[in-house]
Amino acid sequence: MKQVSVNQLPSSYAERLLGALRLFAEHSDVLTIKEVGEKLGLPPSSAHRVLEPLVELGLVERAPQRRYRIGTEFFRIAMRVQDRFEIVSLARPLVEEAAERTGETCLLALLAPSRRRIVLAYKADTKLPLRFKFDLLENITPAWGSLGRAIMAWLSPTDLARIIEEAGPSPVTGQMLPSLDQLQKEFVEIRRRGVASSKGQRGASDAYGISAPFFDANGQVRGAIGVVAPEFRVGQDAAANTAQVVKRQAAELSRLCGHRVNETRTG
């Protein structure tokens, strides 16, 4: 198959579409129409015409301030092709074991390349009749819920500021995020404890989550493993046990990803 570089001028419409997709796949941030056009050698009007069908298909999505980023469908296809990433293959038995040990639903969240979004990549459901529904492979903000907060605690102030800017209100309560200064105090506690907890922020008003982050060989946070259950099933003992389980599973996933203890860093 002929390869099209974003540094070359794409001639056909198909090459322009492929060039745009490769541009978003290889770029670490959101892009404006002007930036897309410059990198593809197209005027803004032509770049806009290239992006519109990609937006309609969910391969690219609109971001605030008239910018664009990788879309949910792009992630879904990439994860299917790559067996939901190598990390998911490594994490699958750990997530299933956590669900078995806690008796509750366990989820794996991955940090997107933009470092502003997360993807719920895998889950193991509880066997109990009352459970929450989670839509996998969606590109969502990490601002709400324990999975996202566990990840955010290890991001740079620049990434955090952008997440806050794009977050929007809680899907459950409608409340806006606290200030960055207030969140930083929460993140200090999350780093100290090794886990984040939340109640009623994203999925349902009575959803209680406990999550722990995992890291790659470079010490960068890559995602989190978390357990979510109805609040009435999470007493003090259950919460303490769940925290230990997700910390242990996240630490093992970090080890499998090549991470060494004491080499974790924020940013």
Buried (B, 14 or more C-beta within 10 A) or exposed (E): EEEBEBEEEBEEEEBBBBBBBBBBEEBEBBBBBEBBBBBBBBEBEBBBEBBEEBBEEBBBBEBEEEBBBBBBBBBBBBBEEEEBBEBBEBBBEBBBBBBBBBBBBBBBBBBBBBBBBBBBBBBBBBEEEEBBEBEBBEBBBBBBBBBBBBBBBBBEEEBBEBBBEBBEEBBBEEEEBEEEEEBBEBBEEBBEEBBBBBBBBBBBEBBBBBBBBBBBEEBBBBBBBBBBBBEEBBEEEBBEBBBBBBBBBBBBBBBBBEBEEEEBEBE
